[in-house]
Structures are given as structure tokens and as C-alpha cells.
């Protein structure tokens, strides 16, 4: 599997390009501010043809370039419906009034083709299979994508759920620390240690490293171990 990522724009949001191999079809995950030119460079370098743009959530630092990328490549955008409204009102994510400019930008729209994803759905795109998991906490419509590689190590595209040494913030409108903890327990903590984590910001990591060292995951694991066994009926 070919996985190429690069941080883009003032928020340094990781945009990921995933394909079976060089010269194949690919998917693009989270094209943020300033992602268009470096994305084209990656596509040209590896002779890749996008078939879809996947969004881990609706925050503008992850969706800024989704309309031009989808339009130029004539591909759909796939996301959870709970965050779809942020495509046209991105300021709502921080509780700002409609029409509030973001980095001076006022014009917002969604791609011509937006397809909504659901929990547990398995996508077959560009010769890849990716499982969709709902992981609310950072936003109501946050999702992650897990791509098992045949005979190899799985790839986990975590968006702003899980970072190296940290987790996503939960203080924006629609965020919930309790939901974040439940999402972390249900999805990344259920994955094998060798799974590679491709986060929305910052460096790659692995599930095993985070399970051993991430203070937020340690709190969850210790809390589960300390919890009393369920009572019988």
C-alpha cells in the first residue's frame, strides 16, 4: 500500500493520499487549507488518479480545499451527515455567527456530489477497503477510517480523534469529552498494537505506542481495569 501525507496550511493539517500502489487510483483524506498544490505534486509524482475525497470531520482546517479538489478531479466527497452543515457554515464549528469570515474567506459551499457515511460501513474504493467508524467527541460527525492491508499492517486514519501523545479537543460546540473517551475505547483501543496511526495533525504513531504512553488512553485503560464487574440480573 502507498500512503503519502503532508501537512498543509496555517493549521498544519495532514492531508493523506492512499493507493494500492504507484500508478493506481487513490483516495484523498482531509484536503485542508493550502492542500491543492502539494496534493497535485503528490498525484503527479506517483501517477495517481483520485476517485473520492474522504473527510474525517467537518472542521474547516480539514475541509478548506474540498470543493476545488472535488471539482478539479470530478470526484465525490464522503463524510458523516452530522458534520455536513459545516461545509457551508464553517464558523458554526466555533460558535461564531453565520457569515463570520475565516482567514478572510467568506464564500463557502459544498461539492456537487456529497455522499453520507454511516457507522460500520465498508468502503471499496480505488482497490482499497476502508471501514468507517463513528467516533464523536471532537465533533458530532467525526469518523475514522481503518484500512487493513492484506498480509501487512493496518492503517488507521484518525482525524482529530487520536494524536501522538494526545487526543482531539472537545471544547468546541458539539464536542464532548465523555463521547471522546467512549470513541477512543471503542475504536483505536480495540485495534492491534502494530496498527499505524495517521492523525489529522502531527507525526505518525502506532496504537501500541499510544496504548503504552498516551496519558489520555492510559486513563481510559486504567479506568476500565478499575471498574467493578457488571452486576447480574
N, C-alpha and C positions, 0 to 999 in steps of 0.2 A: 504494500500500500504506500502511496505517496501522500504525505501530509506536509504542507508548507504554510507557515504562518508568518505574519508580520504585524508589528504594532503601528497603528495609524492615528494621525491627528493629535490634537492637544490633550485628549484623554488617553492616548496610547492604548486604544482598544485593539485587541488581537483579532485580525481577520484571518480565517482559516480556509485553505483550499485543499480539498480532499479528492483523490482519484485512485483507481486501481493501479495505475502506472503512468509514466510519461506517455504522451501522445494519445491519451484516452479522454473520455468525458469526465467531468468533475462536478462537484458541488462547491458552493461558496457559503461560508458561515460568517455572519455578522460583518458586513461591509460598513464600517463607520466613517467618520469624518476623515477626508483625505485618503480614502482607500482606493479610489478609482485608478490612479496612475500606477501605484505599486502592484495592484491586482492585475492590470494589463501586462505588466512586466513579468509577473509570475506565470500568467497564462501563455505568454509568448515563449518564455524560456523553456517551459515544459510541454509546449504544444498541446494545451488542454482546451477543452470545449465545455463551458458551463451548461448545465441542464436545469439548475434551480439555485435559488438563494434561500438559505435557512436562517431563521432568526431565533436566537435563544430567548430574547425578550424584547420589549418594545422601547426601551430607553434609547434616546436619540444618539448616544455615543456608539450604539451598536447598529443603528438603522439609518444613519445620516445619508449614506450613498445608495440605499436600496433601490430608489426609483431610477436613478441614472444607470445603475448596473443592470437591473432587470430590463430596462428599456433598450440599452445598447446590445444586450445579449439575447433579447427576446425570450426571457425565461420567467417563470413564476416565482413569487415569494411565498414561503411557507412559514407559518407562525401559529401560536396559540390564540384563539379568539379573544381571550380576556385582555390581551395587550394590544389588540388591533387598533383601538381608538387612538393610541399614542402616535400612530403614523401620521395622522392629520392634526393632532393636538399634542405635540411632544411636551409642551410646557406643563400639561396636566400631571406629568410624572413627578414634578417637584412642587405641585400645589399652586403654580402660578396661573394667573388669569388667561383665558383663551386669547391668542394673538400676541402673547409675550414673545419678543424676539429672542432667539438663542444664537449667540455669537453673530448677531446682526442679521440673521436669516429670518424671514417672515413667511416665505412660501413653503407650504407643506402639502403633500398629497401621498396617496398610496399607489403602488404599482398597478398596472392594468389588470394583472392576474394575481390575486392573493388567495391562497388556499390555506384552510384552517386545519390544525393538527390536534390530535387527541391523545390522551394518556394510553400508553401501551401499543400505540400504532407502530408498525414496522414499515419503514420506507424502503423501497427498492429503486434506487436512483444511481445512474452512472456506473452500473455494475457493482454497487455497494448496497449493503443492508444496514440501516440505522434504526435503532429502537428509540422511540420518543417516550420520555418520562416527564410528567408534570412535576415541577419542583418549585411550588410557590414559596414565597418568603421574601425574596428580593422584590419581585413584582407578582401580582396575581397570576399572570400568564407566563411566568418563567418555565422554560423546559430545557432538558438536556438531551443530548444525542449520544448514544453508545454504539460504536461500530466494532463488532467482533471481527478480527482478521483470521481467516482460516489458517490453522496451524501456527498462529503467531500470537501477538499481544493485542488486547482490545484497546481501542481509543475512546476516551470519554471527553466529549466537548461540553464543558461545564458551565459556559456562560459566566454569569456573576453569582453562581451558587458557591463554588469552591475555588479558592486560590492556593498557591503555595504558601502555607503558613497562616492562612486567614480564610474568611468567608465574605460573602457579599453583605453590604449594608442593608439594614431593614427599617431605616427611619424615614424613608420617603413615603408619600401616600400610597396605600395598598401594600406596604411592607408589613411583615410580621416575623418577629424573632422566633415565636413558637412554631410557626409554619416552616421557617427555615430549618430549625432543628429536626422537625419531622421529615423534611425533604432530604436532609443530609443523612439521616438514619436509614431512610427507605431506599435511597438510590446509591450514592457513592460508597457508603459503608457496607453495602451488600455486594460490591464488586471485588474481584480478585486483587491482591496486593500489587501484582505486576501491571495492572491496567495503567496506561499512560493518560494523565490528565492534561487536557489542552484548555486552559482557562481563558476567560474573557479579558483578563489583564495579567501582566506579569509572566514569569517563566513557567515552563512545563514542570510537572512534578509526577508523582505516582500515587496511587491510592495507598500503597503500603507506607510510603514516607509520611503522608498526611495522617494516616491512622496512628502512627507512632509519635508524631511530633506536633501536629496541628493542635493548638490548645482548645479550639472550639470542638474539634472531633473528640479529643480526649475527654472533655467534659461530658459529651453525649455517651461515649462508651462507658465511662465510669458511672454515670447516672443509670444506665441500663443494668450494669452489673450490680449496683447497689439496690435496685428496685426489688421489692418483695415479690415472690411468685404470685401469679393470679390466683384468686380465691375460687374454689369450686362452687358450683351452684347448690 
